[in-house]
Amino acid sequence: MRVVIALGGNALIQRGQPMSADVQRTNVRTAAQGLARVAKDHQLIVSHGNGPQVGLLALQAAAYPDVEPYPLDILGAETQGMIGYLLEQELGNVLPFEVPLATILSMVEVDPDDPAFGDPTKFVGPIYDEATAKALAADKGWTVKPDGDHWRRVVPSPRPLRIFELRPLKWLLEQNVVIICAGGGGIPTMYARGENRQLVGVEAVVDKDLAGSLLARDLEADLYVMATDVDGVYLDWGTPNQRRLDRVTTADLEAGSFPAGSMGPKVDAAVEFVKATGQRAAIGGLEDIDAIVAGTAGTNIVPAD
């Protein structure tokens, strides 16, 4: 099978962990074990989150007050290189030497009129207490919102329309390369208005799961997996009546209600992929990745009858 796996941020930095290089490498090394097992039997494409890493780079840039802060599209490109390097190296340490690996910097087109620009919702960066978050917002012009028991910065999250590097990605798949791409939802770009239609970067973060769904559709994947820190999709999450969904149809999920800031985008991405392709999507824990690919773990989403 051709399998696209979108790694959640927990594969790189777990909530509350220090954002050091050593911590990220340790987490990536663990993730690489499961990814390598998939790559031995299937054609593998990996995407990943980058919210904490983008936030860290933004904070580091703030140490240079005489320099204009780097925009999110450039920070996103930097994280694609950094995380891609770690994934390539750790996958290379567990896969046979002859298996080729490549990280592709990936630009994703968004619509300048997307309503997301008027309502920032995408969490990026580290967690803060309320007082610190509001002080940073006042100082830096950020928008901040609660994220569970903490506060974080939020930025616009427009929908992905097109992945520009699709042709080289398809060529690499013809050569049986394990690909790492569309990291952090891709580098957000758009065509500037005007006669020349110049391609420019955008101060936004594209949702990685929706971008992964677009990637999986465009690459004609047989399976799209979103690996996260829970073992599947739950109804009535956080209540005494919560229950995990095992095998459901797109119609089942569309009839449910899921939190917009966490599981909602994953459910939307899964439904989009399944309805467009007729193939299976799955959501579950990274530690169960073998069983998820086999269809025996996680929440498996299939076409409606």
Secondary structure, 3 states (H helix, E strand, C coil): CEEEEEECHHHCCCCCCCCCHHHHHHHHHHHHHHHHHHHHHCEEEEEECCHHHHHHHHHHHCCCCCCCCCCHHHHHHHHHHHHHHHHHHHHHHHCCCCCCEEEECCEEECCCCCHHHHCCCEEEEEEECHHHHHHHHHHHCCEEEEECCEEEEEECCCCCCEECCHHHHHHHHHCCCEEEECHHHCEEEEECCCCCCCEEECCCCCCHHHHHHHHHHHCCCCEEEEEECCCCCEECCCCCCCEECCEEEHHHHHCCCCCCCCHHHHHHHHHHHHHHHCCEEEEEEHHHHHHHHHCCCCEEEECCC
